[in-house]
């Protein structure tokens, strides 16, 4: 294996984007931990994921090794001999795997997001003891900030905050676990709300902020319970993946990096306006959260679960991210610049019912631009 990266979460949206960049660039091999019963099933599952990225993924198969395992199992559920061999080969560990469900019971969320992180750290230490590991990156979330007011800095973690859900709380707890692994000199990357690619709009799944946007497109909201001036911090997945791959290479960087829009984030009022324009619908009123009659009885719970993120009195600081990524030309675009493309892709694929590969979406974007 060549300069191999041990990657978790490769079957998830962000992990897929990281995988694509690493194998397309050609200077690193990838060992992907995949939840599966055995190596054959893990390989089959990973190849299925790669088929969402490229029309013909077969040229990349030799660059990627799928390993059966599970972050919630002791020893990652890996075969002992295989684990020892991989630990001798990898030079970096990138931990993208997590449960992003907001409503998991706390102990279930902890098993994945906290204890899973502890297991990954155990593997990273084993690899470091073999003498080749020089990088450990943990993907957290900006929302470890929980319910906080004012500026939340990259150096902050404990601010007396409360949490909206078990996802935020367990990612906060996981960061404490990572901070205890100072021997690995970890990088902690904190993305905010991650959406599709800024150039093509591509996404393999229409979740997170797509839920309330789609519900609005169907006329399910009579009003939006939010503060018009509240910031909705959204980033495109290409910005986050580009940043992660850069941080993988920049071994001089360590500590926390907020991968966010920060002070450039859109307001709720801006988002409502863009969404109304995109679907040609009348702009709904923005009313105080908790007001009688807000939203709609017809709106589904998966859309409404994101409303607490429309009532934030907080800004994420990203000064460190700008300093580290700016010289490499990696900058987060403003949502107004790519929001139309996100919606165009959603409508073109009928919200995922007629999906495209990432490669096809990129080709369409180039054609559209021309």
C-alpha positions as CSV (number, residue, x, y, z in Angstrom):
1,X,0.0,0.0,0.0
2,X,1.2,3.5,-0.9
3,X,1.1,6.2,1.9
4,X,-2.2,4.6,3.0
5,X,-5.0,6.3,4.8
6,X,-7.2,4.4,7.2
7,X,-10.6,5.9,6.6
8,X,-13.9,5.4,8.5
9,X,-17.2,6.6,7.2
10,X,-16.3,6.0,3.5
11,X,-19.9,4.9,2.9
12,X,-21.2,8.2,4.1
13,X,-21.6,11.4,2.2
14,X,-18.5,13.3,3.5
15,X,-16.4,10.1,3.6
16,X,-17.3,9.4,0.0
17,X,-16.0,12.8,-1.1
18,X,-12.8,12.3,0.8
19,X,-12.4,8.9,-0.8
20,X,-12.9,10.3,-4.2
21,X,-10.3,13.0,-3.8
22,X,-7.7,10.6,-2.4
23,X,-8.0,8.0,-5.1
24,X,-8.3,10.5,-8.0
25,X,-5.2,12.3,-6.8
26,X,-3.3,9.1,-7.0
27,X,-0.6,9.5,-4.3
28,X,-2.4,7.6,-1.5
29,X,-4.1,4.3,-1.1
30,X,-7.1,4.0,1.1
31,X,-8.1,1.3,3.6
32,X,-11.8,1.7,4.4
33,X,-13.4,0.3,7.4
34,X,-16.8,-0.9,6.3
35,X,-19.6,-2.4,8.4
36,X,-20.1,-5.8,7.0
37,X,-20.0,-9.5,8.0
38,X,-16.8,-10.3,6.1
39,X,-14.3,-9.0,3.6
40,X,-16.3,-10.0,0.6
41,X,-19.4,-8.2,1.9
42,X,-17.3,-5.2,2.8
43,X,-15.8,-5.1,-0.7
44,X,-19.2,-5.4,-2.3
45,X,-20.6,-2.6,-0.2
46,X,-17.7,-0.3,-0.9
47,X,-17.8,-1.0,-4.6
48,X,-21.5,-0.1,-4.5
49,X,-20.6,3.2,-2.9
50,X,-17.9,3.9,-5.6
51,X,-20.5,3.3,-8.3
52,X,-22.3,6.4,-7.0
53,X,-19.1,8.4,-7.6
54,X,-18.0,7.3,-11.0
55,X,-19.7,5.8,-14.1
56,X,-17.0,3.1,-14.1
57,X,-15.3,2.9,-10.8
58,X,-13.2,-0.2,-11.6
59,X,-10.0,1.7,-12.4
60,X,-9.9,2.8,-8.8
61,X,-10.6,-0.6,-7.2
62,X,-6.9,-1.5,-6.8
63,X,-6.3,1.8,-4.9
64,X,-8.9,0.9,-2.2
65,X,-9.1,-1.9,0.3
66,X,-12.3,-2.6,2.1
67,X,-11.9,-4.1,5.6
68,X,-14.9,-5.6,7.5
69,X,-15.4,-4.1,10.9
70,X,-17.5,-1.9,13.1
71,X,-16.5,1.1,15.2
72,X,-18.9,-0.1,18.0
73,X,-17.1,-3.5,18.4
74,X,-14.0,-4.2,20.5
75,X,-10.9,-3.9,18.3
76,X,-13.2,-2.4,15.6
77,X,-14.4,-5.9,15.0
78,X,-11.4,-6.5,12.8
79,X,-9.6,-9.8,12.3
80,X,-6.6,-9.6,14.7
81,X,-3.9,-10.5,12.1
82,X,-5.4,-8.2,9.5
83,X,-5.6,-5.4,11.9
84,X,-1.9,-5.8,12.9
85,X,-0.9,-5.9,9.2
86,X,-2.9,-2.7,8.4
87,X,-1.5,-0.9,11.4
88,X,2.0,-1.5,10.1
89,X,1.1,0.0,6.7
90,X,-1.1,3.1,7.3
91,X,0.5,6.5,7.7
92,X,-2.7,8.4,8.5
93,X,-6.1,7.8,10.2
94,X,-9.2,9.9,9.3
95,X,-12.3,9.3,11.3
96,X,-15.4,10.4,9.5
97,X,-17.8,7.7,10.8
98,X,-20.6,8.9,13.1
99,X,-24.3,8.6,13.7
100,X,-25.8,11.9,12.5
101,X,-29.3,11.0,13.8
102,X,-30.7,13.6,16.1
103,X,-33.1,11.3,17.9
104,X,-31.1,8.3,18.9
105,X,-31.3,7.4,22.6
106,X,-28.3,8.9,24.4
107,X,-26.6,5.6,25.1
108,X,-26.9,4.4,21.5
109,X,-25.5,7.6,20.2
110,X,-22.6,7.3,22.7
111,X,-21.8,3.8,21.6
112,X,-21.2,5.0,18.0
113,X,-19.9,8.5,18.4
114,X,-18.0,8.3,21.7
115,X,-17.0,4.7,22.2
116,X,-16.4,4.3,18.4
117,X,-14.0,7.2,18.6
118,X,-12.2,5.6,21.5
119,X,-11.8,2.4,19.4
120,X,-10.4,4.4,16.5
121,X,-7.9,6.1,18.8
122,X,-6.8,2.6,20.0
123,X,-6.1,1.6,16.4
124,X,-4.3,4.9,15.7
125,X,-2.0,4.3,18.7
126,X,-1.3,0.8,17.5
127,X,-0.4,2.2,14.1
128,X,1.8,4.9,15.6
129,X,3.6,2.3,17.7
130,X,4.5,0.5,14.4
131,X,6.4,3.7,13.4
132,X,4.6,5.0,10.3
133,X,1.6,7.0,11.5
134,X,2.0,10.8,11.2
135,X,-1.6,12.0,11.1
136,X,-4.8,11.6,13.0
137,X,-7.9,13.6,12.0
138,X,-11.2,13.4,13.8
139,X,-14.3,14.9,12.1
140,X,-16.5,16.5,14.7
141,X,-19.2,19.1,14.2
142,X,-19.4,22.9,14.8
143,X,-22.5,22.1,16.8
144,X,-20.5,20.9,19.8
145,X,-21.2,24.5,20.6
146,X,-24.7,23.5,21.5
147,X,-26.9,26.3,22.6
148,X,-24.4,29.1,23.0
149,X,-24.6,32.9,22.5
150,X,-22.1,35.1,20.8
151,X,-18.8,34.0,19.1
152,X,-17.8,30.3,19.5
153,X,-14.1,30.0,18.8
154,X,-12.1,27.1,17.6
155,X,-10.2,26.9,20.8
156,X,-13.5,26.6,22.8
157,X,-15.2,23.4,23.8
158,X,-16.6,23.8,27.3
159,X,-18.9,26.9,27.5
160,X,-21.5,25.7,29.9
161,X,-23.7,24.9,26.8
162,X,-26.8,22.8,26.7
163,X,-27.5,20.6,23.7
164,X,-30.4,20.4,21.3
165,X,-30.1,16.6,20.7
166,X,-28.0,13.5,21.5
167,X,-26.0,14.0,18.3
168,X,-24.5,17.3,19.5
169,X,-23.9,16.0,23.0
170,X,-22.1,12.9,22.0
171,X,-19.9,14.7,19.4
172,X,-19.0,17.1,22.3
173,X,-18.1,14.1,24.5
174,X,-16.1,12.5,21.6
175,X,-14.0,15.7,21.3
176,X,-13.1,15.3,25.0
177,X,-11.9,11.7,24.2
178,X,-9.8,13.0,21.3
179,X,-8.3,15.7,23.4
180,X,-7.1,13.1,25.8
181,X,-5.1,11.5,22.9
182,X,-2.4,14.2,22.8
183,X,0.2,11.6,21.9
184,X,-1.5,11.5,18.5
185,X,-1.3,15.3,18.0
186,X,-4.8,15.2,16.6
187,X,-6.6,17.5,14.2
188,X,-10.2,18.1,15.0
189,X,-12.3,19.3,12.1
190,X,-15.7,20.9,12.8
191,X,-18.0,21.3,9.8
192,X,-21.3,23.0,10.2
193,X,-24.4,21.9,8.1
194,X,-23.0,20.1,5.1
195,X,-24.8,20.2,1.8
196,X,-24.1,19.2,-1.8
197,X,-21.2,20.2,-4.0
198,X,-21.1,23.8,-4.9
199,X,-20.3,23.4,-8.6
200,X,-22.6,20.5,-9.5
201,X,-25.1,20.4,-6.6
202,X,-24.4,16.6,-6.3
203,X,-25.4,14.8,-3.2
204,X,-26.2,11.1,-2.7
205,X,-28.8,11.8,0.0
206,X,-31.2,14.6,0.6
207,X,-31.2,14.9,4.4
208,X,-30.3,17.6,6.9
209,X,-31.3,21.1,5.5
210,X,-32.8,19.5,2.4
211,X,-35.7,18.2,4.6
212,X,-37.2,21.6,5.5
213,X,-36.4,23.0,2.0
214,X,-38.3,20.1,0.3
215,X,-41.2,20.4,2.7
216,X,-41.4,24.1,1.9
217,X,-41.4,23.3,-1.9
218,X,-44.4,21.1,-1.3
219,X,-46.3,23.9,0.5
220,X,-46.1,22.3,3.9
221,X,-45.1,25.4,5.8
222,X,-47.5,28.3,6.3
223,X,-44.9,30.1,8.3
224,X,-41.3,29.6,9.5
225,X,-40.6,29.6,13.2
226,X,-37.3,31.4,13.5
227,X,-35.5,34.7,14.0
228,X,-35.0,36.4,10.6
229,X,-31.6,37.7,11.6
230,X,-30.4,34.3,12.9
231,X,-27.5,32.8,10.9
232,X,-27.8,29.4,9.3
233,X,-24.3,28.1,8.9
234,X,-24.1,26.0,5.7
235,X,-21.1,24.7,3.9
236,X,-20.8,22.7,0.6
237,X,-19.3,19.2,0.9
238,X,-16.5,20.0,-1.5
239,X,-15.1,22.7,0.8
240,X,-15.1,20.4,3.7
241,X,-13.5,17.5,1.8
242,X,-10.9,19.7,0.2
243,X,-10.0,21.0,3.7
244,X,-9.8,17.5,5.2
245,X,-7.5,16.3,2.5
246,X,-5.3,19.4,2.8
247,X,-5.1,18.9,6.6
248,X,-4.1,15.3,6.0
249,X,-1.1,16.6,4.0
250,X,-0.2,19.5,6.2
251,X,1.4,17.7,9.1
252,X,2.4,21.0,10.8
253,X,-1.2,21.7,11.7
254,X,-2.9,20.4,14.8
255,X,-5.8,21.3,17.0
256,X,-9.3,22.4,16.1
257,X,-10.4,23.9,12.8
258,X,-13.9,25.2,12.3
259,X,-15.0,24.4,8.7
260,X,-17.9,26.8,8.6
261,X,-19.2,29.9,6.9
262,X,-18.7,31.9,10.1
263,X,-19.5,35.6,9.7
264,X,-20.4,35.0,6.1
265,X,-23.2,32.6,6.9
266,X,-26.7,33.4,5.5
267,X,-29.5,34.7,7.7
268,X,-32.8,32.9,8.0
269,X,-34.3,35.8,6.1
270,X,-31.9,35.3,3.2
271,X,-32.5,31.5,3.2
272,X,-36.3,32.0,3.1
273,X,-36.0,34.4,0.3
274,X,-33.7,32.2,-1.8
275,X,-35.9,29.2,-1.2
276,X,-39.1,31.1,-2.2
277,X,-37.5,32.4,-5.3
278,X,-36.1,28.9,-6.3
279,X,-39.6,27.3,-6.2
280,X,-41.6,30.3,-7.3
281,X,-43.6,30.4,-4.1
282,X,-44.9,33.2,-2.0
283,X,-42.5,34.1,0.8
284,X,-43.9,32.7,4.1
285,X,-43.8,34.9,7.2
286,X,-41.0,34.3,9.7
287,X,-42.6,34.2,13.1
288,X,-41.1,33.9,16.6
289,X,-40.2,30.3,17.6
290,X,-42.9,28.8,19.8
291,X,-45.6,31.1,18.5
292,X,-49.1,29.6,18.3
293,X,-49.8,28.2,14.8
294,X,-46.3,28.2,13.5
295,X,-45.2,25.8,10.8
296,X,-47.9,23.5,9.6
297,X,-49.7,20.4,10.9
298,X,-48.8,18.8,7.6
299,X,-45.1,19.3,7.8
300,X,-43.2,16.1,8.7
301,X,-41.1,15.6,11.8
302,X,-37.9,15.2,9.8
303,X,-38.3,18.7,8.5
304,X,-39.3,20.3,11.8
305,X,-36.4,18.8,13.7
306,X,-34.1,21.4,12.0
307,X,-36.1,24.4,13.1
308,X,-34.0,24.8,16.3
309,X,-31.1,25.6,14.0
310,X,-33.0,28.6,12.7
311,X,-33.0,30.3,16.1
312,X,-29.3,30.6,16.8
313,X,-27.8,33.6,18.4
314,X,-24.2,32.5,17.7
315,X,-21.4,32.9,15.2
316,X,-18.7,30.3,14.6
317,X,-15.2,31.8,14.5
318,X,-13.1,30.3,11.6
319,X,-10.0,32.5,11.9
320,X,-7.7,29.5,12.2
321,X,-9.3,27.7,9.3
322,X,-8.8,30.7,7.1
323,X,-5.2,31.0,8.1
324,X,-4.5,27.3,7.4
325,X,-6.6,26.9,4.3
326,X,-6.4,30.3,2.6
327,X,-2.8,30.0,1.3
328,X,-3.9,26.7,-0.4
329,X,-6.8,28.5,-2.1
330,X,-9.4,26.6,-0.1
331,X,-12.2,29.0,0.7
332,X,-15.9,28.4,1.6
333,X,-18.1,29.9,-1.0
334,X,-21.2,32.0,0.0
335,X,-24.4,30.1,0.0
336,X,-26.1,32.6,-2.3
337,X,-23.5,31.7,-5.0
338,X,-24.4,27.9,-5.1
339,X,-27.9,27.6,-3.6
340,X,-29.6,27.6,-7.1
341,X,-27.4,24.7,-8.2
342,X,-28.3,22.7,-5.1
343,X,-32.0,23.1,-5.9
344,X,-31.5,22.5,-9.6
345,X,-29.8,19.2,-8.9
346,X,-32.5,18.2,-6.4
347,X,-35.2,18.9,-8.9
348,X,-33.3,17.3,-11.8
349,X,-32.9,14.1,-9.9
350,X,-36.4,14.3,-8.4
351,X,-34.9,14.5,-4.9
352,X,-32.9,11.4,-5.4
353,X,-35.4,9.2,-7.3
354,X,-33.3,9.4,-10.5
355,X,-29.8,9.9,-9.1
356,X,-26.7,10.7,-11.0
357,X,-23.1,9.7,-10.2
358,X,-20.9,12.4,-8.9
359,X,-19.0,12.2,-12.2
360,X,-22.2,12.7,-14.3
361,X,-23.3,15.6,-12.2
362,X,-19.9,17.3,-12.6
363,X,-20.1,16.8,-16.4
364,X,-23.6,18.3,-16.5
365,X,-22.3,21.3,-14.5
366,X,-19.5,21.9,-17.0
367,X,-22.0,21.7,-19.9
368,X,-24.4,24.0,-18.0
369,X,-21.7,26.6,-17.4
370,X,-20.7,26.5,-21.1
